[in-house]
Amino acid sequence: MTKAQGQTPMAAAVSLPVSKSAESIYLDHAAATPLDPRVDEAMRRAAAEAFANPSSPHAAGRRARAALEDARDRILALLGGRSAGSSRDRLIFTSGATEANRLGMLGTVGPCPGTVGVSPRDHGSVIAAAEDLAGQGWRLHRLPLAADGSAIAAAAGLAAAEPGRVLVSTTLVCGQTGIRESPAALSAADIGGRLFVHADATQAAAWDSLSFDSLPVTSLALAPHKFGGPRGIGGLLVRGGVGVAPLTPGPQELGLRGGTEAVALAVGFAASLELATAAREAARRQVTELRDRFETLFVTAARRHGLEAVVVGGDADRAPPITTIAVRGCERQTLVMACDLAGVGLATGTACASGSSDPAPAIVALDLPDWVPRSAIRASLGPSTTPADVAEAVRRIDAVFRGIAAAGLHPPSDAG
C-alpha cells in the first residue's frame, strides 16, 4: 500500500496545497510548552554546581541538598503553602503530574475503604487511581458534569450524602476544554477528616493564582512542563497533618518516594514557576486576546467554505490558553493530521489520550449534539504565541478547509 493509498480521503485532498518549507506553528501548549531559556540556564548551573547525590553527607552532597530544599521552599511559597510550624505542608517531588495525581489519590486516604468520586473532566491518571481504589473495596461514583462543564456541584453532593470517608477529585482547569471549576463548594471543615479532596492543578498553575492554604483540598498536583519548565518532574503538595503512604517506598522525599532526587529539574521547576507567576497578569491578558482572535478567525474561515464550526464551552469560565472547536462533518483525527501537514500543530485532546480513537470524555459528557465530540479539536496557545502566529495558522487552516470543500468531503448535514 502506498502512502497516498493509506491516507484518508480528507488528508489526501488537503495535503496538496501544503508548503513543505513552511515553519510549523505550534498550538499545543496544553500538552507541553517550550523550555524557557532562563530555566534552561538555571538548570545548567545547578547541574554543574549541585551535581552530587543530595543524600550524601559530604560537602558536595550538602550543596545538592541545599539547592533541592531551596527549590522546594520557593515552590511551596509560590503555591501558598505553609512552610513552618507543626502543620507545615509538604511538597513531594515526583516524576510528573501523573505520579503526583496517583500519590494524591492513593497515598492520602488510608487503608479503610470509603467512597471515591471522579468525573469525565479528570485526567486519565486520576480515573485510573479511582479504579484502583474500587478494586480495593471503595465505592466508585462517576460524577456527572453540569451544564457549565464543571463537576464540583456533584462532588459536593456526594460528600454531603455519604456519611463515611469520601475522596473526590477536582480538576481546576479541564485539559480538554479549558473550563475552570472551583472547589469552594466543598466543606473546608471536613477536609482531612472524613473528606479528602485531590486537586489537579496541572493546567491551572500558570494562569491562576493558587493559595493552597485557603483551598479546601488535601492535596494538589502540578508539573512545570506546562509553564516553560522541564519534563520529568512534578510535585504533590499535601496539607499538613494529612498522612501519606508512599507508592514507591524509600528514604528520599521524607520517606515518601524512593529514588535519588533530580536536583537540576527541581531547580528548573522553581525557576519556571517564578517566571510564570511574575508574568501571569500580562500573559493572561495577551493569551486571552489571542485565543478569542483565533476562535473568531477559525470559525469565520470554516463558514467561508460552507463548514459549521462551534467553540465548545465558549460561554463558560475558561482559562486563557485552551480552545476546543468542533467542525461539523470533519473527523477530528483526520483534521488534525491535515492541519499538521499544513504546518499547524493542533491536538485531538489531551496528549496522554492522543492515541485513542474515542472522543474526549469531557466533551462527550456535555449536553451537545453527537457530532461535536466526534469533530472537536483543541488548540492551546502560550506566552510565546504571537498575533502573527495566529494569523498565519488560520491562513493555513483556511487552505485546509478549501481543500475539504473542493473535494466535497464534508456532508451538508450530519445526524445528531
Secondary structure, DSSP 8 states (H G I E B T S, - for coil): --HHHHS-HHHHHHTTT--TTS--EE-BTTT-----HHHHHHHHHHHHHS-S-TT--SHHHHHHHHHHHHHHHHHHHHTT---SSTT--EEEEESSHHHHHHHHHHSSS-SS--EEEE-TTS-HHHHHHHHHHHHTT-EEEE----TTS--HHHHHHHHHH--S-EEEEEESB-TTT-BB--GGGS-GGGBTTTEEEEEE-TTTTTTS---GGGSS-SEEEE-GGGTT--SS-EEEEE-TT-----SS--SHHHHTS-S---HHHHHHHHHHHHHHHHTHHHHHHHHHHHHHHHHHHHHHHHHHTT--EEETTTTS-B-TTEEEEEETT--HHHHHHHHHHTTEE-BSS-GGGTT-SS--HHHHTSS--THHHHHEEEEE--TT--HHHHHHHHHHHHHHHHHHHHHT-S-S----
